[in-house]
Structure formats: C-alpha cells, structure tokens
Amino acid sequence: MKILDGMAQSLGVYGCYLLEVAALACLATFLGELTLAAAYRINRPYLRRLNEEVAHYQSLSEEAEKMGDTVAYQAVNKEGNDVWGRLFFFKIALSAAALWPVFFALARLQSRYADLDVPLPGVSFGLNYVVVFLLAYVAARIAFAKVSRKLPFFRSILRLVDSDAAYSETAPRTQR
C-alpha cells in the first residue's frame, strides 16, 4: 500500500482513487472467476447428474403425456420439478461463488474513500465509491470474458462447461 500512497502524491487523490478502484475490480473479477471455476470443477459430477435426471424426467413426462396417463404424468412431472428446482438453485449458488471478493473490495474502498465522491460536470452530485467500483467491476468482467479463453486454466474449465451443455437443458455459454 506504500506504493499506492506514494503514487497518490503524483497522481492526485482522484488518480490514486481510480487506480485503486480499477485494481480492486480486476482482482475481484479474477478471484471470483477462479473460485467459480474451482467450485464448478469440484461439483461437476453432481451438476451432470442433476442435468441427466432433469432430462430423464422430461422424457418420462413426455411419454406419459403421449400415452394419455394423467396420473403418471402428474407424478413424474412433480418429481421432475423437484429435480429441476435443485438444479436451478444449485446453479444460482454456483454463480454466487464469483461474487465474494466484491464485498471485500467494497469494504476496502469504504475504509479509505467513504467521503470522496467523483464529481460529475454540470450536476451538483458525484459518484461514490460503490458506483465507481461497480462500473469498473462490470468493465473488468467484460474484459475478462474476452481473454478467459486464452488463459490455460480458464480455457480448460470453459471447455468442460461447453461439453457439459450437451447434458443440460440450456445452450452452451455464448458470451465468451
């Protein structure tokens, strides 16, 4: 942090602030994606099993509907909905794994820059550290999505995600 403090004198308060925000956004993005990739790799067998169960219940449900067996259709559909719900909430929890570094970055920024707002020309208010960080974080996530296929570890994880999409009810990831 002495480096950042020394740079503050030459860049000014806003320059150092924006530099630290950008660095924290990049670090939060990288650590979050690393956590998400590790969690995906560890939980991959469970995710594949849930996807296969959803597909199985969907085909059973379609067969029962074709045969006109309403009781069987409702029973199979109830079980399928249960499995689909587990899969849905598992995917949400897995996605949330990428967000934990954001809270530490925001805590760091709050401790240093809670009273500093970036002024906007022509208006009487400025942007606080939360807004500035979130803008930088979105930019960092977009940039990371563009370079992640070039990084060896993330490239292998994204290949696994794409290959697992064949077992899923959703299409492969297209944003990367």
Buried (B, 14 or more C-beta within 10 A) or exposed (E): EEEBEEBBEEBEEEEBBBBBBBBBBBBBBBBBBBBBBEBBEEBBEEBBEBBEBBBBBBEBBEEBBEEEEEEBBEBBBEBBEEBBEBBEEBBEEBEEBBEEBBEEBBEBBEEBBEEBBBEEEEEEEEBBBEEBBBEBBEBBBEEBBEEBEEBEEBEEBBEEBBEBBEBBEEEEEEEB
